[in-house]
Amino acid sequence: MSLWNRFIAIVGITVLISFATVTKNKYVRELHQTANNSFIFFKKRTVSYFGSVSFISSFWLLVYW
């Protein structure tokens, strides 16, 4: 049961972060629509999003193991 609760917590946090990141990316893309470096900026945000998800997942595993 503890393992199941841990899995639910990690999935919920990942979904929350992905929803917040998608909303922020939509806003950022509209902000930088005319800029030339918008694609590079979007790529940077995606990389940092995946890094934060893996970091928080490992952190929750570490805390609740």
PDB file with SEQRES, HELIX, SHEET and CRYST1 records, atoms N, CA, C and O in Angstrom:
SEQRES   1 A   65  MET SER LEU TRP ASN ARG PHE ILE ALA ILE VAL GLY ILE          
SEQRES   2 A   65  THR VAL LEU ILE SER PHE ALA THR VAL THR LYS ASN LYS          
SEQRES   3 A   65  TYR VAL ARG GLU LEU HIS GLN THR ALA ASN ASN SER PHE          
SEQRES   4 A   65  ILE PHE PHE LYS LYS ARG THR VAL SER TYR PHE GLY SER          
SEQRES   5 A   65  VAL SER PHE ILE SER SER PHE TRP LEU LEU VAL TYR TRP          
HELIX    1 AA1 SER A    2  LEU A   31  1                                  30    
HELIX    2 AA2 SER A   38  TYR A   64  1                                  27    
CRYST1    1.000    1.000    1.000  90.00  90.00  90.00 P 1           1          
ATOM      1  N   MET A   1       0.835  -1.202   0.000  1.00  0.00           N  
ATOM      2  CA  MET A   1       0.000   0.000   0.000  1.00  0.00           C  
ATOM      3  C   MET A   1       0.869   1.250   0.000  1.00  0.00           C  
ATOM      4  O   MET A   1       0.538   2.240  -0.653  1.00  0.00           O  
ATOM      5  N   SER A   2       1.981   1.207   0.731  1.00  0.00           N  
ATOM      6  CA  SER A   2       2.861   2.371   0.766  1.00  0.00           C  
ATOM      7  C   SER A   2       3.477   2.628  -0.609  1.00  0.00           C  
ATOM      8  O   SER A   2       3.633   3.775  -1.028  1.00  0.00           O  
ATOM      9  N   LEU A   3       3.826   1.540  -1.306  1.00  0.00           N  
ATOM     10  CA  LEU A   3       4.391   1.687  -2.648  1.00  0.00           C  
ATOM     11  C   LEU A   3       3.366   2.299  -3.589  1.00  0.00           C  
ATOM     12  O   LEU A   3       3.717   3.130  -4.427  1.00  0.00           O  
ATOM     13  N   TRP A   4       2.101   1.901  -3.465  1.00  0.00           N  
ATOM     14  CA  TRP A   4       1.034   2.441  -4.310  1.00  0.00           C  
ATOM     15  C   TRP A   4       0.837   3.932  -4.040  1.00  0.00           C  
ATOM     16  O   TRP A   4       0.670   4.717  -4.973  1.00  0.00           O  
ATOM     17  N   ASN A   5       0.856   4.325  -2.751  1.00  0.00           N  
ATOM     18  CA  ASN A   5       0.715   5.748  -2.422  1.00  0.00           C  
ATOM     19  C   ASN A   5       1.868   6.554  -2.990  1.00  0.00           C  
ATOM     20  O   ASN A   5       1.669   7.667  -3.477  1.00  0.00           O  
ATOM     21  N   ARG A   6       3.073   6.000  -2.933  1.00  0.00           N  
ATOM     22  CA  ARG A   6       4.246   6.668  -3.486  1.00  0.00           C  
ATOM     23  C   ARG A   6       4.088   6.869  -4.990  1.00  0.00           C  
ATOM     24  O   ARG A   6       4.391   7.940  -5.515  1.00  0.00           O  
ATOM     25  N   PHE A   7       3.615   5.836  -5.676  1.00  0.00           N  
ATOM     26  CA  PHE A   7       3.422   5.919  -7.123  1.00  0.00           C  
ATOM     27  C   PHE A   7       2.382   6.981  -7.465  1.00  0.00           C  
ATOM     28  O   PHE A   7       2.580   7.758  -8.399  1.00  0.00           O  
ATOM     29  N   ILE A   8       1.288   7.023  -6.729  1.00  0.00           N  
ATOM     30  CA  ILE A   8       0.241   8.021  -6.976  1.00  0.00           C  
ATOM     31  C   ILE A   8       0.780   9.427  -6.754  1.00  0.00           C  
ATOM     32  O   ILE A   8       0.471  10.341  -7.519  1.00  0.00           O  
ATOM     33  N   ALA A   9       1.596   9.605  -5.697  1.00  0.00           N  
ATOM     34  CA  ALA A   9       2.162  10.928  -5.416  1.00  0.00           C  
ATOM     35  C   ALA A   9       3.077  11.371  -6.549  1.00  0.00           C  
ATOM     36  O   ALA A   9       3.014  12.526  -6.971  1.00  0.00           O  
ATOM     37  N   ILE A  10       3.932  10.475  -7.054  1.00  0.00           N  
ATOM     38  CA  ILE A  10       4.865  10.836  -8.122  1.00  0.00           C  
ATOM     39  C   ILE A  10       4.107  11.167  -9.400  1.00  0.00           C  
ATOM     40  O   ILE A  10       4.433  12.135 -10.087  1.00  0.00           O  
ATOM     41  N   VAL A  11       3.089  10.361  -9.720  1.00  0.00           N  
ATOM     42  CA  VAL A  11       2.320  10.622 -10.943  1.00  0.00           C  
ATOM     43  C   VAL A  11       1.568  11.942 -10.828  1.00  0.00           C  
ATOM     44  O   VAL A  11       1.508  12.707 -11.790  1.00  0.00           O  
ATOM     45  N   GLY A  12       0.992  12.213  -9.653  1.00  0.00           N  
ATOM     46  CA  GLY A  12       0.259  13.462  -9.470  1.00  0.00           C  
ATOM     47  C   GLY A  12       1.153  14.674  -9.595  1.00  0.00           C  
ATOM     48  O   GLY A  12       0.772  15.672 -10.208  1.00  0.00           O  
ATOM     49  N   ILE A  13       2.347  14.596  -9.015  1.00  0.00           N  
ATOM     50  CA  ILE A  13       3.282  15.726  -9.092  1.00  0.00           C  
ATOM     51  C   ILE A  13       3.748  15.926 -10.533  1.00  0.00           C  
ATOM     52  O   ILE A  13       3.869  17.059 -10.999  1.00  0.00           O  
ATOM     53  N   THR A  14       4.011  14.815 -11.239  1.00  0.00           N  
ATOM     54  CA  THR A  14       4.452  14.930 -12.623  1.00  0.00           C  
ATOM     55  C   THR A  14       3.372  15.567 -13.493  1.00  0.00           C  
ATOM     56  O   THR A  14       3.668  16.409 -14.341  1.00  0.00           O  
ATOM     57  N   VAL A  15       2.113  15.160 -13.279  1.00  0.00           N  
ATOM     58  CA  VAL A  15       1.008  15.740 -14.049  1.00  0.00           C  
ATOM     59  C   VAL A  15       0.860  17.220 -13.743  1.00  0.00           C  
ATOM     60  O   VAL A  15       0.628  18.031 -14.640  1.00  0.00           O  
ATOM     61  N   LEU A  16       0.999  17.568 -12.458  1.00  0.00           N  
ATOM     62  CA  LEU A  16       0.890  18.971 -12.057  1.00  0.00           C  
ATOM     63  C   LEU A  16       1.970  19.812 -12.730  1.00  0.00           C  
ATOM     64  O   LEU A  16       1.692  20.886 -13.263  1.00  0.00           O  
ATOM     65  N   ILE A  17       3.212  19.309 -12.700  1.00  0.00           N  
ATOM     66  CA  ILE A  17       4.327  20.054 -13.294  1.00  0.00           C  
ATOM     67  C   ILE A  17       4.146  20.172 -14.801  1.00  0.00           C  
ATOM     68  O   ILE A  17       4.406  21.226 -15.382  1.00  0.00           O  
ATOM     69  N   SER A  18       3.698  19.084 -15.437  1.00  0.00           N  
ATOM     70  CA  SER A  18       3.533  19.141 -16.889  1.00  0.00           C  
ATOM     71  C   SER A  18       2.420  20.104 -17.274  1.00  0.00           C  
ATOM     72  O   SER A  18       2.535  20.804 -18.280  1.00  0.00           O  
ATOM     73  N   PHE A  19       1.341  20.152 -16.489  1.00  0.00           N  
ATOM     74  CA  PHE A  19       0.265  21.091 -16.788  1.00  0.00           C  
ATOM     75  C   PHE A  19       0.740  22.531 -16.637  1.00  0.00           C  
ATOM     76  O   PHE A  19       0.448  23.382 -17.476  1.00  0.00           O  
ATOM     77  N   ALA A  20       1.479  22.797 -15.551  1.00  0.00           N  
ATOM     78  CA  ALA A  20       1.993  24.152 -15.340  1.00  0.00           C  
ATOM     79  C   ALA A  20       2.981  24.536 -16.438  1.00  0.00           C  
ATOM     80  O   ALA A  20       2.984  25.676 -16.902  1.00  0.00           O  
ATOM     81  N   THR A  21       3.820  23.582 -16.854  1.00  0.00           N  
ATOM     82  CA  THR A  21       4.817  23.886 -17.880  1.00  0.00           C  
ATOM     83  C   THR A  21       4.155  24.123 -19.231  1.00  0.00           C  
ATOM     84  O   THR A  21       4.574  25.004 -19.981  1.00  0.00           O  
ATOM     85  N   VAL A  22       3.120  23.338 -19.546  1.00  0.00           N  
ATOM     86  CA  VAL A  22       2.433  23.530 -20.822  1.00  0.00           C  
ATOM     87  C   VAL A  22       1.757  24.902 -20.857  1.00  0.00           C  
ATOM     88  O   VAL A  22       1.802  25.594 -21.874  1.00  0.00           O  
ATOM     89  N   THR A  23       1.135  25.288 -19.750  1.00  0.00           N  
ATOM     90  CA  THR A  23       0.501  26.602 -19.687  1.00  0.00           C  
ATOM     91  C   THR A  23       1.536  27.710 -19.849  1.00  0.00           C  
ATOM     92  O   THR A  23       1.318  28.677 -20.580  1.00  0.00           O  
ATOM     93  N   LYS A  24       2.668  27.557 -19.156  1.00  0.00           N  
ATOM     94  CA  LYS A  24       3.728  28.567 -19.250  1.00  0.00           C  
ATOM     95  C   LYS A  24       4.305  28.614 -20.660  1.00  0.00           C  
ATOM     96  O   LYS A  24       4.599  29.691 -21.178  1.00  0.00           O  
ATOM     97  N   ASN A  25       4.468  27.437 -21.287  1.00  0.00           N  
ATOM     98  CA  ASN A  25       5.012  27.402 -22.640  1.00  0.00           C  
ATOM     99  C   ASN A  25       4.065  28.068 -23.628  1.00  0.00           C  
ATOM    100  O   ASN A  25       4.510  28.739 -24.560  1.00  0.00           O  
ATOM    101  N   LYS A  26       2.755  27.887 -23.431  1.00  0.00           N  
ATOM    102  CA  LYS A  26       1.795  28.529 -24.318  1.00  0.00           C  
ATOM    103  C   LYS A  26       1.906  30.042 -24.207  1.00  0.00           C  
ATOM    104  O   LYS A  26       1.893  30.754 -25.211  1.00  0.00           O  
ATOM    105  N   TYR A  27       2.017  30.528 -22.960  1.00  0.00           N  
ATOM    106  CA  TYR A  27       2.152  31.960 -22.732  1.00  0.00           C  
ATOM    107  C   TYR A  27       3.461  32.486 -23.319  1.00  0.00           C  
ATOM    108  O   TYR A  27       3.494  33.551 -23.936  1.00  0.00           O  
ATOM    109  N   VAL A  28       4.537  31.728 -23.117  1.00  0.00           N  
ATOM    110  CA  VAL A  28       5.849  32.155 -23.613  1.00  0.00           C  
ATOM    111  C   VAL A  28       5.864  32.167 -25.134  1.00  0.00           C  
ATOM    112  O   VAL A  28       6.440  33.067 -25.745  1.00  0.00           O  
ATOM    113  N   ARG A  29       5.231  31.165 -25.748  1.00  0.00           N  
ATOM    114  CA  ARG A  29       5.209  31.110 -27.210  1.00  0.00           C  
ATOM    115  C   ARG A  29       4.434  32.293 -27.792  1.00  0.00           C  
ATOM    116  O   ARG A  29       4.831  32.859 -28.811  1.00  0.00           O  
ATOM    117  N   GLU A  30       3.330  32.663 -27.144  1.00  0.00           N  
ATOM    118  CA  GLU A  30       2.596  33.834 -27.619  1.00  0.00           C  
ATOM    119  C   GLU A  30       3.423  35.106 -27.414  1.00  0.00           C  
ATOM    120  O   GLU A  30       3.363  36.034 -28.220  1.00  0.00           O  
ATOM    121  N   LEU A  31       4.192  35.134 -26.328  1.00  0.00           N  
ATOM    122  CA  LEU A  31       5.009  36.307 -26.038  1.00  0.00           C  
ATOM    123  C   LEU A  31       6.120  36.460 -27.078  1.00  0.00           C  
ATOM    124  O   LEU A  31       6.409  37.573 -27.518  1.00  0.00           O  
ATOM    125  N   HIS A  32       6.742  35.343 -27.472  1.00  0.00           N  
ATOM    126  CA  HIS A  32       7.891  35.372 -28.370  1.00  0.00           C  
ATOM    127  C   HIS A  32       7.523  34.921 -29.778  1.00  0.00           C  
ATOM    128  O   HIS A  32       8.343  34.331 -30.481  1.00  0.00           O  
ATOM    129  N   GLN A  33       6.297  35.200 -30.185  1.00  0.00           N  
ATOM    130  CA  GLN A  33       5.862  34.698 -31.485  1.00  0.00           C  
ATOM    131  C   GLN A  33       6.640  35.343 -32.617  1.00  0.00           C  
ATOM    132  O   GLN A  33       6.965  34.684 -33.605  1.00  0.00           O  
ATOM    133  N   THR A  34       6.938  36.617 -32.482  1.00  0.00           N  
ATOM    134  CA  THR A  34       7.633  37.309 -33.562  1.00  0.00           C  
ATOM    135  C   THR A  34       9.145  37.240 -33.423  1.00  0.00           C  
ATOM    136  O   THR A  34       9.876  37.608 -34.343  1.00  0.00           O  
ATOM    137  N   ALA A  35       9.614  36.769 -32.276  1.00  0.00           N  
ATOM    138  CA  ALA A  35      11.059  36.713 -32.067  1.00  0.00           C  
ATOM    139  C   ALA A  35      11.673  35.570 -32.878  1.00  0.00           C  
ATOM    140  O   ALA A  35      11.003  34.583 -33.185  1.00  0.00           O  
ATOM    141  N   ASN A  36      12.944  35.715 -33.216  1.00  0.00           N  
ATOM    142  CA  ASN A  36      13.626  34.697 -34.013  1.00  0.00           C  
ATOM    143  C   ASN A  36      14.084  33.521 -33.166  1.00  0.00           C  
ATOM    144  O   ASN A  36      14.195  32.403 -33.668  1.00  0.00           O  
ATOM    145  N   ASN A  37      14.355  33.762 -31.868  1.00  0.00           N  
ATOM    146  CA  ASN A  37      14.916  32.713 -31.014  1.00  0.00           C  
ATOM    147  C   ASN A  37      13.832  32.007 -30.203  1.00  0.00           C  
ATOM    148  O   ASN A  37      14.128  31.433 -29.155  1.00  0.00           O  
ATOM    149  N   SER A  38      12.563  32.040 -30.675  1.00  0.00           N  
ATOM    150  CA  SER A  38      11.492  31.433 -29.885  1.00  0.00           C  
ATOM    151  C   SER A  38      11.642  29.923 -29.845  1.00  0.00           C  
ATOM    152  O   SER A  38      11.355  29.304 -28.821  1.00  0.00           O  
ATOM    153  N   PHE A  39      12.091  29.311 -30.951  1.00  0.00           N  
ATOM    154  CA  PHE A  39      12.224  27.860 -30.971  1.00  0.00           C  
ATOM    155  C   PHE A  39      13.326  27.399 -30.022  1.00  0.00           C  
ATOM    156  O   PHE A  39      13.178  26.393 -29.328  1.00  0.00           O  
ATOM    157  N   ILE A  40      14.441  28.150 -29.996  1.00  0.00           N  
ATOM    158  CA  ILE A  40      15.535  27.816 -29.083  1.00  0.00           C  
ATOM    159  C   ILE A  40      15.055  27.973 -27.645  1.00  0.00           C  
ATOM    160  O   ILE A  40      15.367  27.148 -26.787  1.00  0.00           O  
ATOM    161  N   PHE A  41      14.292  29.040 -27.385  1.00  0.00           N  
ATOM    162  CA  PHE A  41      13.769  29.279 -26.043  1.00  0.00           C  
ATOM    163  C   PHE A  41      12.830  28.150 -25.629  1.00  0.00           C  
ATOM    164  O   PHE A  41      12.880  27.679 -24.493  1.00  0.00           O  
ATOM    165  N   PHE A  42      11.972  27.718 -26.556  1.00  0.00           N  
ATOM    166  CA  PHE A  42      11.041  26.626 -26.267  1.00  0.00           C  
ATOM    167  C   PHE A  42      11.790  25.328 -26.000  1.00  0.00           C  
ATOM    168  O   PHE A  42      11.413  24.559 -25.116  1.00  0.00           O  
ATOM    169  N   LYS A  43      12.865  25.081 -26.775  1.00  0.00           N  
ATOM    170  CA  LYS A  43      13.653  23.876 -26.561  1.00  0.00           C  
ATOM    171  C   LYS A  43      14.313  23.902 -25.187  1.00  0.00           C  
ATOM    172  O   LYS A  43      14.375  22.883 -24.500  1.00  0.00           O  
ATOM    173  N   LYS A  44      14.808  25.080 -24.790  1.00  0.00           N  
ATOM    174  CA  LYS A  44      15.425  25.198 -23.473  1.00  0.00           C  
ATOM    175  C   LYS A  44      14.414  24.907 -22.372  1.00  0.00           C  
ATOM    176  O   LYS A  44      14.740  24.237 -21.392  1.00  0.00           O  
ATOM    177  N   ARG A  45      13.186  25.407 -22.528  1.00  0.00           N  
ATOM    178  CA  ARG A  45      12.152  25.182 -21.523  1.00  0.00           C  
ATOM    179  C   ARG A  45      11.796  23.697 -21.439  1.00  0.00           C  
ATOM    180  O   ARG A  45      11.566  23.182 -20.345  1.00  0.00           O  
ATOM    181  N   THR A  46      11.747  23.003 -22.583  1.00  0.00           N  
ATOM    182  CA  THR A  46      11.405  21.591 -22.574  1.00  0.00           C  
ATOM    183  C   THR A  46      12.475  20.787 -21.852  1.00  0.00           C  
ATOM    184  O   THR A  46      12.164  19.889 -21.069  1.00  0.00           O  
ATOM    185  N   VAL A  47      13.739  21.111 -22.118  1.00  0.00           N  
ATOM    186  CA  VAL A  47      14.837  20.401 -21.463  1.00  0.00           C  
ATOM    187  C   VAL A  47      14.786  20.619 -19.949  1.00  0.00           C  
ATOM    188  O   VAL A  47      14.954  19.676 -19.176  1.00  0.00           O  
ATOM    189  N   SER A  48      14.553  21.866 -19.530  1.00  0.00           N  
ATOM    190  CA  SER A  48      14.496  22.142 -18.099  1.00  0.00           C  
ATOM    191  C   SER A  48      13.276  21.477 -17.469  1.00  0.00           C  
ATOM    192  O   SER A  48      13.317  21.095 -16.300  1.00  0.00           O  
ATOM    193  N   TYR A  49      12.174  21.334 -18.243  1.00  0.00           N  
ATOM    194  CA  TYR A  49      10.978  20.656 -17.734  1.00  0.00           C  
ATOM    195  C   TYR A  49      11.268  19.197 -17.463  1.00  0.00           C  
ATOM    196  O   TYR A  49      10.898  18.685 -16.406  1.00  0.00           O  
ATOM    197  N   PHE A  50      11.926  18.508 -18.397  1.00  0.00           N  
ATOM    198  CA  PHE A  50      12.234  17.105 -18.182  1.00  0.00           C  
ATOM    199  C   PHE A  50      13.221  16.938 -17.029  1.00  0.00           C  
ATOM    200  O   PHE A  50      13.127  15.983 -16.259  1.00  0.00           O  
ATOM    201  N   GLY A  51      14.162  17.863 -16.915  1.00  0.00           N  
ATOM    202  CA  GLY A  51      15.107  17.789 -15.806  1.00  0.00           C  
ATOM    203  C   GLY A  51      14.425  17.961 -14.466  1.00  0.00           C  
ATOM    204  O   GLY A  51      14.748  17.255 -13.510  1.00  0.00           O  
ATOM    205  N   SER A  52      13.479  18.896 -14.382  1.00  0.00           N  
ATOM    206  CA  SER A  52      12.794  19.120 -13.114  1.00  0.00           C  
ATOM    207  C   SER A  52      11.902  17.946 -12.762  1.00  0.00           C  
ATOM    208  O   SER A  52      11.785  17.593 -11.589  1.00  0.00           O  
ATOM    209  N   VAL A  53      11.264  17.329 -13.763  1.00  0.00           N  
ATOM    210  CA  VAL A  53      10.404  16.172 -13.483  1.00  0.00           C  
ATOM    211  C   VAL A  53      11.227  15.017 -12.936  1.00  0.00           C  
ATOM    212  O   VAL A  53      10.836  14.393 -11.950  1.00  0.00           O  
ATOM    213  N   SER A  54      12.365  14.723 -13.565  1.00  0.00           N  
ATOM    214  CA  SER A  54      13.190  13.619 -13.097  1.00  0.00           C  
ATOM    215  C   SER A  54      13.767  13.931 -11.719  1.00  0.00           C  
ATOM    216  O   SER A  54      13.879  13.036 -10.881  1.00  0.00           O  
ATOM    217  N   PHE A  55      14.132  15.184 -11.476  1.00  0.00           N  
ATOM    218  CA  PHE A  55      14.683  15.565 -10.184  1.00  0.00           C  
ATOM    219  C   PHE A  55      13.642  15.420  -9.080  1.00  0.00           C  
ATOM    220  O   PHE A  55      13.943  14.884  -8.013  1.00  0.00           O  
ATOM    221  N   ILE A  56      12.416  15.893  -9.324  1.00  0.00           N  
ATOM    222  CA  ILE A  56      11.392  15.823  -8.283  1.00  0.00           C  
ATOM    223  C   ILE A  56      10.952  14.388  -8.056  1.00  0.00           C  
ATOM    224  O   ILE A  56      10.675  14.005  -6.919  1.00  0.00           O  
ATOM    225  N   SER A  57      10.880  13.580  -9.119  1.00  0.00           N  
ATOM    226  CA  SER A  57      10.522  12.177  -8.946  1.00  0.00           C  
ATOM    227  C   SER A  57      11.552  11.449  -8.097  1.00  0.00           C  
ATOM    228  O   SER A  57      11.193  10.690  -7.196  1.00  0.00           O  
ATOM    229  N   SER A  58      12.843  11.678  -8.382  1.00  0.00           N  
ATOM    230  CA  SER A  58      13.884  11.028  -7.591  1.00  0.00           C  
ATOM    231  C   SER A  58      13.876  11.553  -6.164  1.00  0.00           C  
ATOM    232  O   SER A  58      14.153  10.804  -5.228  1.00  0.00           O  
ATOM    233  N   PHE A  59      13.559  12.835  -5.986  1.00  0.00           N  
ATOM    234  CA  PHE A  59      13.490  13.399  -4.643  1.00  0.00           C  
ATOM    235  C   PHE A  59      12.372  12.754  -3.838  1.00  0.00           C  
ATOM    236  O   PHE A  59      12.567  12.414  -2.672  1.00  0.00           O  
ATOM    237  N   TRP A  60      11.189  12.581  -4.454  1.00  0.00           N  
ATOM    238  CA  TRP A  60      10.069  11.949  -3.747  1.00  0.00           C  
ATOM    239  C   TRP A  60      10.378  10.489  -3.440  1.00  0.00           C  
ATOM    240  O   TRP A  60      10.022   9.990  -2.373  1.00  0.00           O  
ATOM    241  N   LEU A  61      11.043   9.798  -4.374  1.00  0.00           N  
ATOM    242  CA  LEU A  61      11.438   8.416  -4.106  1.00  0.00           C  
ATOM    243  C   LEU A  61      12.401   8.356  -2.930  1.00  0.00           C  
ATOM    244  O   LEU A  61      12.309   7.466  -2.084  1.00  0.00           O  
ATOM    245  N   LEU A  62      13.329   9.315  -2.882  1.00  0.00           N  
ATOM    246  CA  LEU A  62      14.311   9.347  -1.806  1.00  0.00           C  
ATOM    247  C   LEU A  62      13.629   9.597  -0.464  1.00  0.00           C  
ATOM    248  O   LEU A  62      13.964   8.964   0.537  1.00  0.00           O  
ATOM    249  N   VAL A  63      12.658  10.535  -0.449  1.00  0.00           N  
ATOM    250  CA  VAL A  63      12.023  10.906   0.816  1.00  0.00           C  
ATOM    251  C   VAL A  63      11.108   9.805   1.317  1.00  0.00           C  
ATOM    252  O   VAL A  63      11.106   9.494   2.508  1.00  0.00           O  
ATOM    253  N   TYR A  64      10.327   9.209   0.418  1.00  0.00           N  
ATOM    254  CA  TYR A  64       9.277   8.290   0.846  1.00  0.00           C  
ATOM    255  C   TYR A  64       9.628   6.828   0.664  1.00  0.00           C  
ATOM    256  O   TYR A  64       8.747   5.971   0.736  1.00  0.00           O  
ATOM    257  N   TRP A  65      10.909   6.519   0.427  1.00  0.00           N  
ATOM    258  CA  TRP A  65      11.268   5.117   0.235  1.00  0.00           C  
ATOM    259  C   TRP A  65      11.154   4.358   1.536  1.00  0.00           C  
ATOM    260  O   TRP A  65      11.416   3.156   1.574  1.00  0.00           O  
TER     261      TRP A  65                                                      
END                                                                             
